[in-house]
Amino acid sequence: MNIKTNIFLICIVLIHFGFQSKNELPDGFVYAQDVIKDLDVELRYYSDHNFVGDTIDGYKANRLIITKPAAEKLKLVHEELQLQNLCLKVYDGYRPQRAVNHFIRWARDLNDTINKSEFYPEVNKRNLFKAGYIASKSGHSRGSTLDLTITDGETGEPLDMGSPYDFFGEKSWVNYEGISNEQKANRELLQTVMLKHNFRNYPKEWWHFTLRWEPFPNTYFDFVVE
C-alpha cells in the first residue's frame, strides 16, 4: 500500500467519524464578519478589559461567532445605521459555557476585585449572584444573543449611552432616568433599530439583545471561539 493510498484511507476514516477542522463551526453558526464585512468587533472577553480583568476561558480569537439567522438580521441593522453615518460595534456574541463557568469561579473568589472601580463600584461582589449579574447559564451560549453599541461613522467612537458596557448597576438599565437627554436618545435609537429587526432587549442591560425565534432556544454550546 503506497503513501497516497494511506492518506486517502485516513481522510475517509476522519470523515466517517465526523472530524471537523479547527475553524469549522457547528451547523447553523457563522463568523459574523463573513456576513457583515465591515463590522467592528471588540470581544471584551478575549482581552483583559472586562470585569474579571483577564482573558476568559474559551476565547482564543477576536472573532465574533453567532447563528446564521442572527447574523442576517444584524446585517440589516448595520445597513440601516450606515444610512445615518453610524455603525455597530459588537462586544460579545456566542459565549462558550466554559466562559460562563469562568465567571462563576471568579464571582466566588471574593478577594479578586481588580476591576471593581470600573465595572461594579456600588455592588458588593458577594451579591453578584443574588442581584442576577452572574448566572450559571447565559443566553449567549445559545448563539443568538449579542452585546453591542452604536458608533460614530466618522470617528469610530461609541455613542454615549450613559454607562460603560458591562457596568453592574442601575445606570445600565434601559429606562434609567439619571442620564442626559442625549444619552437617553442614543439608547432609544439602539433599542428601536434592534427591535425593528427582531432583537429583543434585556431591560437591565442597554447593550444586550437576543434574536426572537432563535434557532437553538434550549441548547447551550461549549465550542471554543477561535
Secondary structure, DSSP 4 states (H G I P E B T S, - for coil): --HHHHHHHHHHHHHHTT---TTPPPTTEEEHHHHSTT-EE--GGGSS-SSSSSPPTTB-SS--EEEHHHHHHHHHHHHHHHTTTEEEEEEE----HHHHHHHHHHHH-TT--TTHHHH-TTS-GGGTTTTTSS-S--GGGGT-EEEEEEEETTT-PBP--SS-TT--SGGGSTT-SSS-HHHHHHHHHHHHHHHHTTEEEETTEEEEEEETT-S-TT------B-
